[in-house]
Amino acid sequence: MKIGVLSLQGGVIEHINHITKLGHECIEIKKLEDVNGLQGIILPGGESTTIGKLLRETKMLIPLRDKILSGLPVWGTCAGMILLAKYIEGSDQEHLKVMDIKVKRNAYGSQINSFKKDVVISEISNQTLPLVFIRGPLITEVFGDAKIICRVDDNIVAAKQNNMFVTSFHPELTDNLEVHRYFLNMCK
């Protein structure tokens, strides 16, 4: 299986390392042609405004949106979740607008408010998973076909809709491979 990680800005190599450890090919996506032949794509954490701007500058935004709407499995972590959301609280900014969620940027505060929490996400694993939050967004509303996968302290931090999966936390910053394995199963 061949997975791509959008490599315009943000945490790329950590996702590549996890997918590779699970025995699959993983490549950096820097231009539209790189998306061809993929079984799935990861939109990593970083700065959503910057990544959105670069998607427009590289003319990847609309073609990538079309591929996702046509069924390409996609996983957005943190900024990637913001890129996929149909609505961003307090902003008229829009990016891919494909997932039936509303998000709030930097909901956990600044970098110094980063934290880790161990949680069981039954849809992903029966084991406790380490969830790392860094300036994480939250899902404030789920509608349409989206469903909640995980809450932490009553906050929605993971959701899924058909071929789309989002997390406000960073599994790539831990040694645990379960969330990446879950996404690979979506890509089969």
Backbone as numpy.savetxt, mean C-alpha at the origin, in Angstrom:
# Nx Ny Nz CAx CAy CAz Cx Cy Cz
6.63 -15.88 -10.10 5.79 -14.71 -10.10 6.68 -13.46 -10.10
6.24 -12.43 -10.81 7.01 -11.18 -10.92 6.18 -10.04 -10.33
6.75 -9.40 -9.29 6.10 -8.30 -8.59 6.93 -7.04 -8.81
6.26 -5.90 -8.92 6.96 -4.63 -9.06 6.73 -3.76 -7.85
7.69 -2.90 -7.56 7.55 -1.90 -6.50 7.75 -0.53 -7.17
6.75 0.33 -7.07 6.85 1.67 -7.62 8.07 2.34 -6.98
9.00 2.81 -7.81 10.30 3.27 -7.31 10.56 4.73 -7.66
9.57 5.56 -7.47 9.73 6.99 -7.75 10.23 7.74 -6.52
9.88 7.24 -5.34 10.26 7.87 -4.08 9.76 6.95 -2.97
10.45 6.93 -1.84 9.96 6.19 -0.69 10.68 4.88 -0.44
10.06 4.05 0.41 10.67 2.81 0.89 10.52 1.66 -0.10
11.49 1.48 -0.97 11.40 0.52 -2.06 12.16 -0.77 -1.76
13.44 -0.66 -1.42 14.31 -1.83 -1.32 13.82 -2.82 -0.27
13.21 -2.32 0.80 12.72 -3.22 1.86 11.63 -4.15 1.33
10.72 -3.62 0.50 9.70 -4.47 -0.11 10.34 -5.48 -1.07
11.28 -5.01 -1.87 11.96 -5.90 -2.81 12.63 -7.05 -2.06
13.31 -6.73 -0.97 14.00 -7.76 -0.17 13.01 -8.79 0.37
11.84 -8.35 0.85 10.86 -9.29 1.40 10.29 -10.20 0.32
9.94 -9.64 -0.84 9.40 -10.47 -1.93 10.45 -11.47 -2.40
11.70 -11.03 -2.49 12.79 -11.91 -2.91 13.00 -13.04 -1.90
12.94 -12.72 -0.60 13.08 -13.74 0.44 11.99 -14.80 0.33
10.82 -14.41 -0.20 9.72 -15.36 -0.37 9.83 -16.13 -1.70
10.94 -15.94 -2.41 11.23 -16.74 -3.59 10.66 -16.24 -4.90
10.32 -14.96 -4.96 9.73 -14.41 -6.19 10.59 -13.27 -6.74
10.47 -13.04 -8.04 11.18 -11.95 -8.68 10.49 -10.64 -8.31
11.29 -9.61 -8.04 10.74 -8.31 -7.70 11.59 -7.24 -8.36
10.94 -6.33 -9.08 11.67 -5.30 -9.82 11.20 -3.90 -9.43
12.06 -2.93 -9.70 11.71 -1.54 -9.50 10.92 -1.03 -10.69
9.86 -0.26 -10.42 9.03 0.34 -11.46 9.35 1.84 -11.50
10.00 2.26 -12.58 10.36 3.67 -12.73 9.71 4.31 -13.94
9.21 3.48 -14.86 8.53 3.99 -16.05 7.42 3.02 -16.42
6.49 3.47 -17.23 5.30 2.69 -17.55 5.62 1.31 -18.12
6.61 1.23 -18.97 6.96 -0.07 -19.60 7.33 -1.12 -18.56
7.83 -0.68 -17.39 8.23 -1.62 -16.35 7.04 -2.39 -15.76
5.83 -1.89 -15.97 4.64 -2.52 -15.41 4.22 -3.76 -16.21
4.65 -3.83 -17.46 4.27 -4.96 -18.32 4.77 -6.28 -17.75
3.92 -7.27 -17.76 4.30 -8.62 -17.33 4.30 -8.85 -15.83
3.79 -7.89 -15.07 3.75 -8.05 -13.61 2.50 -8.81 -13.19
2.62 -9.56 -12.09 1.46 -10.20 -11.47 0.93 -9.36 -10.30
1.67 -8.32 -9.91 1.24 -7.45 -8.84 2.18 -6.28 -8.69
1.71 -5.21 -8.04 2.54 -4.02 -7.82 2.33 -3.50 -6.41
3.41 -3.05 -5.80 3.38 -2.45 -4.47 3.65 -0.96 -4.61
2.79 -0.15 -3.99 3.00 1.29 -3.91 3.50 1.55 -2.50
4.77 1.89 -2.34 5.37 1.94 -1.00 5.06 3.21 -0.23
5.52 3.22 1.03 5.45 4.42 1.83 6.41 5.45 1.28
6.23 6.67 1.72 7.04 7.80 1.25 6.20 9.05 1.44
6.23 9.93 0.48 5.45 11.16 0.54 4.44 11.14 -0.59
3.18 11.00 -0.25 2.14 10.79 -1.28 2.04 11.94 -2.28
2.22 13.16 -1.84 2.14 14.30 -2.76 3.27 14.22 -3.79
4.47 13.90 -3.33 5.62 13.78 -4.23 5.44 12.62 -5.19
5.02 11.46 -4.68 4.83 10.29 -5.55 3.74 10.58 -6.58
2.64 11.21 -6.15 1.57 11.57 -7.07 2.05 12.50 -8.17
2.85 13.49 -7.79 3.41 14.43 -8.77 4.30 13.69 -9.76
5.13 12.79 -9.26 6.03 12.03 -10.14 5.26 11.07 -11.05
4.16 10.50 -10.55 3.31 9.65 -11.40 2.76 10.46 -12.57
2.41 11.70 -12.30 1.91 12.57 -13.38 3.03 12.95 -14.35
4.19 13.33 -13.81 5.31 13.75 -14.66 5.80 12.63 -15.57
5.76 11.40 -15.06 6.21 10.25 -15.87 5.08 9.68 -16.73
3.92 10.33 -16.67 2.73 9.92 -17.43 2.30 8.48 -17.11
2.52 8.09 -15.83 2.14 6.75 -15.39 0.79 6.72 -14.68
0.28 7.87 -14.24 -0.90 7.89 -13.38 -2.10 7.22 -14.02
-2.53 7.67 -15.18 -3.75 7.13 -15.82 -3.54 5.69 -16.29
-2.42 5.36 -16.97 -2.23 3.95 -17.36 -2.16 3.00 -16.15
-1.53 3.43 -15.06 -1.47 2.58 -13.86 -2.87 2.42 -13.27
-3.61 3.51 -13.23 -5.00 3.46 -12.75 -5.81 2.47 -13.59
-5.67 2.52 -14.89 -6.39 1.61 -15.78 -6.02 0.16 -15.52
-4.72 -0.11 -15.30 -4.28 -1.48 -15.04 -4.87 -2.00 -13.73
-4.91 -1.15 -12.71 -5.49 -1.54 -11.42 -6.98 -1.81 -11.59
-7.68 -0.93 -12.28 -9.12 -1.12 -12.50 -9.40 -2.34 -13.36
-8.41 -2.76 -14.16 -8.55 -3.97 -14.98 -8.18 -5.24 -14.22
-7.77 -5.08 -12.94 -7.53 -6.26 -12.11 -6.12 -6.50 -11.63
-5.14 -5.65 -12.01 -3.78 -5.85 -11.51 -3.78 -5.74 -9.99
-3.33 -6.78 -9.27 -3.28 -6.70 -7.81 -2.31 -5.60 -7.37
-2.76 -4.79 -6.40 -1.95 -3.68 -5.91 -2.03 -3.64 -4.39
-0.90 -3.30 -3.77 -0.84 -3.13 -2.33 -0.23 -1.76 -2.07
-0.94 -0.91 -1.36 -0.43 0.40 -0.98 -0.12 0.44 0.50
1.14 0.73 0.83 1.51 0.89 2.24 1.69 2.38 2.51
1.04 2.87 3.55 1.17 4.25 4.01 0.87 5.24 2.88
1.88 5.86 2.28 1.63 6.80 1.17 0.92 6.10 0.02
1.24 4.83 -0.20 0.58 4.06 -1.25 -0.91 3.94 -1.02
-1.30 3.85 0.26 -2.72 3.81 0.61 -3.39 5.13 0.23
-2.72 6.24 0.48 -3.26 7.56 0.14 -3.42 7.68 -1.38
-2.46 7.17 -2.13 -2.52 7.22 -3.60 -3.74 6.47 -4.14
-4.10 5.36 -3.50 -5.20 4.52 -3.98 -6.58 5.03 -3.54
-6.64 5.79 -2.46 -7.92 6.24 -1.88 -8.72 7.13 -2.82
-10.04 6.95 -2.81 -10.91 7.84 -3.59 -10.99 9.22 -2.97
-10.86 9.29 -1.63 -10.97 10.59 -0.95 -9.87 10.76 0.08
-9.34 11.97 0.16 -8.33 12.34 1.16 -8.92 13.46 1.99
-9.08 13.21 3.29 -9.69 14.20 4.19 -8.95 15.52 4.15
-9.71 16.61 4.07 -9.12 17.94 4.13 -8.29 18.32 2.93
-8.49 17.62 1.81 -7.68 17.89 0.62 -8.52 17.72 -0.63
-8.28 18.57 -1.60 -8.93 18.38 -2.89 -7.99 17.67 -3.85
-6.83 17.29 -3.33 -5.84 16.56 -4.11 -6.37 15.16 -4.40
-6.09 14.65 -5.58 -6.48 13.28 -5.90 -5.38 12.63 -6.71
-5.29 11.32 -6.58 -4.24 10.58 -7.27 -4.90 9.49 -8.13
-4.75 8.23 -7.72 -5.31 7.13 -8.52 -6.82 7.00 -8.35
-7.34 7.29 -7.17 -8.79 7.29 -6.89 -9.49 5.99 -7.31
-8.97 4.85 -6.85 -9.54 3.57 -7.26 -10.20 2.79 -6.13
-9.87 3.09 -4.88 -10.36 2.28 -3.77 -11.41 3.04 -2.96
-12.45 2.32 -2.55 -13.58 2.90 -1.83 -13.25 3.17 -0.37
-12.28 4.07 -0.17 -11.89 4.47 1.18 -11.64 5.98 1.21
-11.80 6.52 2.42 -11.43 7.91 2.69 -10.32 7.85 3.72
-9.24 8.60 3.50 -8.09 8.53 4.40 -7.76 9.90 4.99
-7.10 9.86 6.12 -6.59 11.07 6.76 -5.08 10.94 6.82
-4.39 11.89 6.18 -2.93 11.88 6.15 -2.35 12.20 7.53
-1.17 11.62 7.81 -0.42 11.90 9.05 -1.30 11.85 10.29
-2.22 10.92 10.33 -3.19 10.85 11.43 -2.53 10.55 12.77
-1.38 9.92 12.74 -0.69 9.61 14.00 0.32 10.68 14.39
0.35 11.80 13.67 1.26 12.88 14.04 2.56 12.83 13.25
3.60 13.42 13.81 4.88 13.56 13.11 5.75 12.32 13.32
6.95 12.39 12.79 7.91 11.29 12.86 8.14 10.84 14.31
8.17 11.77 15.24 8.46 11.40 16.63 7.31 10.62 17.27
6.15 10.61 16.63 5.01 9.85 17.15 4.94 8.43 16.57
6.00 8.00 15.89 6.04 6.65 15.33 5.98 5.62 16.45
5.39 4.45 16.15 5.28 3.41 17.17 5.11 2.04 16.51
5.27 1.00 17.35 5.09 -0.38 16.90 4.04 -1.02 17.81
3.20 -1.86 17.21 2.18 -2.56 17.99 2.08 -3.99 17.45
1.97 -4.97 18.33 1.81 -6.36 17.93 0.33 -6.70 17.90
-0.14 -7.20 16.75 -1.56 -7.41 16.52 -1.77 -8.70 15.73
-2.86 -9.42 16.02 -3.27 -10.55 15.19 -4.24 -10.01 14.14
-3.93 -10.25 12.87 -4.83 -9.88 11.77 -5.29 -11.21 11.18
-6.44 -11.68 11.62 -6.88 -13.05 11.30 -6.96 -13.32 9.81
-7.26 -12.34 9.00 -7.32 -12.54 7.54 -5.93 -12.87 6.98
-4.88 -12.42 7.67 -3.51 -12.59 7.17 -2.81 -13.76 7.84
-2.92 -13.86 9.17 -2.20 -14.90 9.90 -2.81 -15.08 11.28
-2.67 -16.28 11.84 -3.10 -16.51 13.22 -2.05 -16.06 14.22
-0.86 -15.73 13.71 0.24 -15.28 14.56 0.15 -13.77 14.79
0.74 -13.34 15.89 0.84 -11.90 16.15 1.83 -11.30 15.16
1.44 -10.18 14.56 2.29 -9.50 13.59 2.75 -8.17 14.15
4.02 -7.81 13.91 4.51 -6.51 14.35 4.09 -5.43 13.34
3.34 -4.43 13.79 2.90 -3.35 12.91 3.68 -2.09 13.27
4.36 -1.52 12.28 5.16 -0.32 12.47 4.46 0.86 11.81
4.19 1.89 12.60 3.51 3.10 12.10 4.48 4.27 12.11
4.67 4.90 10.96 5.53 6.07 10.83 4.73 7.16 10.12
4.34 8.19 10.84 3.52 9.26 10.27 2.34 8.67 9.49
1.79 7.60 10.03 0.80 6.82 9.31 -0.53 7.51 9.08
-1.10 7.28 7.91 -2.46 7.72 7.66 -3.44 6.74 8.28
-4.69 7.14 8.38 -5.76 6.25 8.83 -6.85 6.22 7.78
-7.59 5.14 7.78 -8.79 5.07 6.95 -9.93 5.56 7.84
-10.57 6.65 7.41 -11.65 7.21 8.22 -13.02 6.74 7.76
-13.07 6.18 6.54 -14.34 5.69 6.03 -14.09 4.59 5.00
-14.89 3.53 5.11 -14.87 2.43 4.16 -16.28 2.34 3.57
-16.39 2.27 2.25 -17.71 2.21 1.62 -17.63 1.33 0.39
-18.74 1.20 -0.33 -18.75 0.40 -1.56 -18.31 -1.02 -1.31
-17.33 -1.49 -2.08 -16.85 -2.87 -2.00 -15.68 -3.06 -1.06
-15.17 -2.01 -0.45 -14.02 -2.13 0.46 -14.46 -2.77 1.78
-13.55 -3.55 2.36 -13.83 -4.14 3.67 -12.64 -3.96 4.59
-12.95 -3.81 5.86 -11.93 -3.61 6.88 -11.22 -4.93 7.17
-9.90 -4.88 7.20 -9.08 -6.06 7.51 -8.52 -5.96 8.94
-8.20 -4.73 9.37 -7.59 -4.57 10.69 -7.90 -3.20 11.28
-8.13 -3.23 12.59 -8.25 -2.01 13.39 -7.20 -2.06 14.49
-6.67 -0.90 14.84 -5.78 -0.77 15.98 -6.33 0.38 16.82
-6.69 0.08 18.05 -7.29 1.09 18.94 -8.48 1.79 18.26
-9.35 1.02 17.68 -10.55 1.51 16.99 -10.28 2.27 15.70
-9.03 2.37 15.29 -8.68 3.02 14.03 -8.52 1.98 12.92
-9.06 2.27 11.74 -8.93 1.35 10.60 -7.55 1.54 9.99
-6.75 0.46 9.99 -5.36 0.55 9.51 -5.06 -0.39 8.35
-6.05 -1.21 7.94 -5.87 -2.07 6.76 -7.23 -2.39 6.17
-7.28 -2.44 4.84 -8.53 -2.74 4.14 -8.22 -3.43 2.83
-9.25 -4.05 2.27 -9.11 -4.77 1.01 -10.36 -4.54 0.17
-10.17 -4.46 -1.13 -11.28 -4.35 -2.08 -10.87 -5.05 -3.35
-11.46 -6.20 -3.61 -11.14 -6.98 -4.81 -9.63 -7.17 -4.94
-8.99 -6.57 -5.95 -7.56 -6.74 -6.20 -6.70 -5.70 -5.48
-7.31 -4.90 -4.60 -6.59 -3.82 -3.92 -6.50 -4.09 -2.42
-5.32 -3.81 -1.86 -5.03 -4.04 -0.45 -4.25 -2.83 0.05
-4.60 -2.32 1.22 -3.88 -1.17 1.78 -3.59 -1.37 3.25
-2.44 -0.83 3.68 -2.06 -0.83 5.09 -1.48 0.54 5.42
-1.84 1.05 6.60 -1.24 2.31 7.02 0.08 2.06 7.76
0.39 0.81 8.00 1.63 0.41 8.67 2.62 -0.13 7.64
3.84 -0.39 8.10 4.96 -0.77 7.23 5.49 -2.18 7.54
4.91 -3.24 6.97 5.42 -4.59 7.21 6.84 -4.79 6.68
7.23 -3.98 5.71 8.56 -4.11 5.12 9.67 -3.69 6.08
9.29 -3.01 7.18 10.28 -2.55 8.15 10.45 -3.54 9.30
9.86 -4.72 9.16 10.02 -5.79 10.16 10.64 -7.00 9.46
11.02 -8.00 10.25 11.54 -9.25 9.67 10.42 -10.21 9.29
9.20 -9.90 9.69 8.06 -10.78 9.44 7.63 -10.68 7.98
7.39 -11.83 7.35 7.04 -11.88 5.92 5.57 -12.17 5.66
4.76 -12.29 6.71 3.37 -12.74 6.55 2.51 -11.80 5.70
2.66 -10.51 5.85 1.82 -9.58 5.08 2.23 -9.62 3.61
3.51 -9.75 3.33 3.97 -9.89 1.94 3.47 -11.21 1.35
3.49 -12.27 2.16 2.97 -13.56 1.70 1.48 -13.44 1.37
0.73 -12.71 2.18 -0.69 -12.48 1.94 -0.89 -11.78 0.59
-0.09 -10.75 0.34 -0.22 -10.04 -0.95 0.15 -10.96 -2.12
1.18 -11.76 -1.98 1.55 -12.70 -3.05 0.41 -13.67 -3.34
-0.31 -14.10 -2.31 -1.47 -14.98 -2.52 -2.57 -14.27 -3.30
-2.70 -12.95 -3.10 -3.65 -12.17 -3.89 -3.25 -12.12 -5.37
-1.96 -12.22 -5.63 -1.43 -12.08 -6.98 -1.50 -13.37 -7.80
-1.79 -14.49 -7.15 -1.81 -15.79 -7.86 -3.02 -15.90 -8.76
